[in-house]
């Protein structure tokens, strides 16, 4: 039996200062070529039993950008799919998407 080993790396990026996004990147060294991935998200923290929804399926690359987030807490997991069989979930990550930074300036007369 093969096991899915996925390491999720997280980066939070800003797109033209108008929307937030979360970019997930993972490593899978155990599964064969042709494996695809399902990305799942829950709102809130990863503690307890989060209610995950699949936000992307059949992802063929090991990265995904979620551009549908707003300010708040999110919990993400990824599963691998090969021959129509889905793996157990990866470890979870819990990004906090904060408000945009305010730019302050002063005029001295």
Buried (B, 14 or more C-beta within 10 A) or exposed (E): EEEBBBBBEEEBEEEEEEEBBBBBBBEBEEBEEEBBBBBBBBBEEBEEEBEBEEBBEEBEEBEBBBEEBEEEBBBBBBBBBBEEEBBEBBEBBBBEBEEEEEEEEEEEE
